[in-house]
Amino acid sequence: MIRKALFLLPVLALAAASAHAQFSAYGTVTLDHLTGINTSPVLNTLTPAPCTGSVTTDCTQYKSSVDPIGFTGGVSYDVKQVGPVLLTADLRAIVENNHEGAQKYSEGAGTHIYSYLGGVKASFNTRYSFVRPYVEGAFGYARSNYGVLTNAGNKNSSGNPILPGVSTQGNLEYHVFAGADLRVLPVLDWRVVELGYGALQELGSYSHTYPLYSVSSGVVFHFPPRP
């Protein structure tokens, strides 16, 4: 009987800990501002070169930035309370697209960014319990065409190549986020705003850093509801 009780103690302790565990799931609309495109070495190594032949050389000019919009979905787990600071592990995926590419006088290849990030978030208690500001550092892997690349060459109505047949590239992405959640219900927060700054660091042949800015807003669900 005593041995059985001793065996059940860690099981009961784990169950008690799980009962207080706080999981969250969130979804936001995200707008990115990707820069550094017109100085990228990828523009000097494309084969065939964009807009060759009789097309005006203005087609080879590129904007320095693009603004894809999309969706962020993530999950987080509260790890530890340290004084007024709550530490949370966070995983998120971001999918963003835009018909407009970086070519200055056409839509080009469009712009695509697909990110997978993990990070640690620090939330802060305030005198107003319904407001919770936070900061987070995150890094991970992303694929992007920088508004320039496409998987296959395309031609314009005159038959001239306008896009190179170079695939999207893999990148190290690092990001710092800061935002605030406003409690609506014990189970629901409104993520009023989340601002981010980071970069894509190309990992292949066209090594280059693309600064990346973001702004998001959406909702957060808590399981179980916050007390």
C-alpha positions in Angstrom: 0.0 0.0 0.0 2.8 2.4 0.9 4.7 1.5 -2.2 1.6 2.1 -4.3 1.2 5.5 -2.7 4.8 6.4 -3.4 4.4 5.4 -7.0 1.3 7.6 -7.4 3.0 10.7 -5.9 4.9 11.7 -9.0 1.9 11.0 -11.2 -0.3 13.2 -9.0 2.4 15.9 -9.0 2.6 15.9 -12.8 -1.2 16.1 -13.0 -1.3 19.1 -10.6 1.4 20.8 -12.6 -0.5 20.2 -15.9 -3.6 21.6 -14.4 -1.8 25.0 -13.9 -0.1 24.9 -17.3 -1.0 27.7 -19.6 -1.1 27.2 -23.3 -2.0 29.9 -25.8 -2.8 29.8 -29.5 -2.9 33.0 -31.6 -3.6 34.3 -35.1 -2.8 37.7 -36.5 -2.8 39.6 -39.8 0.8 40.6 -40.5 2.3 43.2 -42.8 6.0 43.1 -43.6 8.4 45.6 -45.1 11.3 43.8 -46.7 14.2 46.1 -47.7 17.7 45.8 -49.1 16.6 44.3 -52.4 18.2 46.7 -54.9 21.6 46.1 -53.4 21.3 42.3 -53.4 24.0 40.4 -55.3 21.2 38.1 -56.7 20.4 40.9 -59.2 24.0 40.7 -60.7 24.0 36.9 -61.1 20.5 36.2 -62.6 20.6 34.2 -65.9 19.2 35.2 -68.2 19.3 38.8 -67.1 15.8 40.4 -66.7 14.4 42.3 -69.6 17.0 41.4 -72.2 16.5 42.1 -75.9 14.5 45.1 -77.1 12.8 45.9 -73.9 13.7 49.2 -72.3 16.5 49.0 -69.8 14.2 50.6 -67.2 12.9 47.1 -66.6 16.2 46.2 -64.9 15.6 48.8 -62.2 14.4 47.4 -58.9 12.7 49.0 -55.9 14.6 48.8 -52.6 11.6 47.4 -50.7 8.4 45.4 -51.0 5.4 45.0 -48.6 3.9 41.5 -48.5 0.9 40.9 -46.3 -0.3 37.6 -44.8 -1.1 35.6 -41.7 0.8 34.6 -38.5 -0.3 31.5 -36.5 1.4 30.4 -33.4 1.3 28.5 -30.1 3.0 29.3 -26.8 3.5 27.8 -23.3 4.1 29.7 -20.1 7.3 28.3 -18.6 8.1 30.3 -15.5 7.1 33.4 -13.5 10.0 35.5 -12.3 8.8 38.4 -10.2 6.6 40.6 -12.5 7.9 38.8 -15.6 6.3 35.7 -17.2 8.7 33.7 -19.5 7.0 31.9 -22.4 8.2 29.6 -25.1 6.8 30.5 -28.5 6.5 28.9 -31.9 5.1 30.7 -34.9 4.7 30.3 -38.7 4.2 33.2 -41.1 2.9 33.1 -44.6 3.0 36.3 -46.7 2.4 37.0 -50.3 1.9 40.0 -52.6 1.2 40.3 -56.3 3.6 43.2 -56.5 7.3 42.3 -56.9 10.4 44.4 -56.7 10.7 45.2 -60.4 10.1 48.9 -60.6 7.8 49.0 -63.6 5.9 45.7 -63.4 4.5 43.3 -60.9 7.4 41.0 -61.6 7.5 37.7 -59.7 5.3 38.9 -56.8 6.7 38.7 -53.3 6.6 35.6 -51.0 7.9 35.0 -47.5 7.4 31.8 -45.5 8.8 31.8 -42.0 9.1 29.3 -39.2 10.3 30.8 -35.9 10.9 29.8 -32.3 11.5 32.2 -29.5 11.3 33.3 -25.8 8.7 35.9 -24.8 8.8 38.0 -21.6 5.4 39.4 -20.5 5.1 42.1 -17.9 2.5 42.6 -15.2 1.2 46.2 -15.0 -1.0 48.1 -12.5 -3.8 47.4 -15.0 -4.2 43.6 -15.0 -6.1 43.6 -18.3 -3.1 44.9 -20.2 0.0 42.8 -20.8 2.9 44.2 -22.7 5.7 41.9 -23.9 8.9 41.6 -25.8 10.2 38.5 -27.7 13.4 37.4 -29.4 13.0 34.7 -32.1 14.9 33.1 -34.9 14.4 30.3 -37.4 14.2 29.5 -41.1 12.5 31.3 -43.9 12.1 31.0 -47.7 11.7 34.0 -49.9 12.0 35.2 -53.5 12.7 38.8 -52.3 10.2 40.0 -54.9 12.6 39.0 -57.6 13.0 35.2 -58.1 10.6 32.7 -59.6 10.8 29.0 -60.1 10.6 29.3 -63.9 11.2 32.0 -66.5 8.3 34.0 -67.8 7.9 36.2 -70.8 6.0 39.3 -71.5 3.6 39.8 -74.4 6.5 40.5 -76.8 8.2 37.2 -76.0 11.1 38.8 -74.1 12.2 37.1 -70.8 11.2 39.2 -67.8 11.9 36.8 -64.9 14.9 34.6 -64.3 14.5 30.8 -63.7 16.0 30.9 -60.2 14.2 29.3 -57.3 13.3 30.9 -54.0 16.1 30.9 -51.5 16.6 29.7 -47.9 17.4 32.2 -45.2 18.2 32.4 -41.5 15.6 34.8 -40.0 16.0 36.6 -36.7 13.5 38.9 -35.2 12.7 41.0 -32.1 9.0 41.6 -31.4 7.3 44.0 -29.0 3.5 44.3 -28.4 0.6 44.4 -26.0 -2.4 42.1 -25.3 -5.7 43.4 -24.0 -7.9 41.0 -22.1 -11.4 40.7 -23.5 -12.4 37.5 -21.8 -10.6 35.0 -19.5 -10.1 32.8 -22.6 -9.5 35.6 -25.1 -7.1 38.5 -25.6 -6.9 41.1 -28.4 -3.4 41.4 -29.6 -3.7 45.2 -30.2 -0.4 45.6 -31.9 2.9 43.7 -32.4 5.8 45.5 -33.9 8.9 43.6 -35.2 12.3 44.2 -36.5 14.7 41.7 -37.9 16.3 40.4 -41.1 16.6 37.6 -43.6 20.1 36.3 -44.0 20.4 34.4 -47.3 22.1 31.0 -46.7 23.1 30.1 -50.3 25.1 31.5 -53.2 23.7 35.0 -53.0 24.6 35.9 -49.4 23.0 39.1 -48.4 21.1 40.6 -45.5 17.5 41.9 -46.1 16.2 44.0 -43.2 12.7 43.1 -42.3 10.1 45.2 -40.4 6.6 43.9 -39.4 3.3 45.0 -37.8 0.6 42.6 -36.7 -2.8 42.6 -34.9 -5.1 39.7 -34.0 -6.4 37.5 -31.3 -5.0 35.1 -28.6 -6.8 32.2 -27.0 -5.8 30.8 -23.6 -6.2 27.2 -22.4 -7.3 26.9 -19.6 -8.7 30.4 -19.2 -6.5 32.8 -17.3 -7.6 33.4 -13.6 
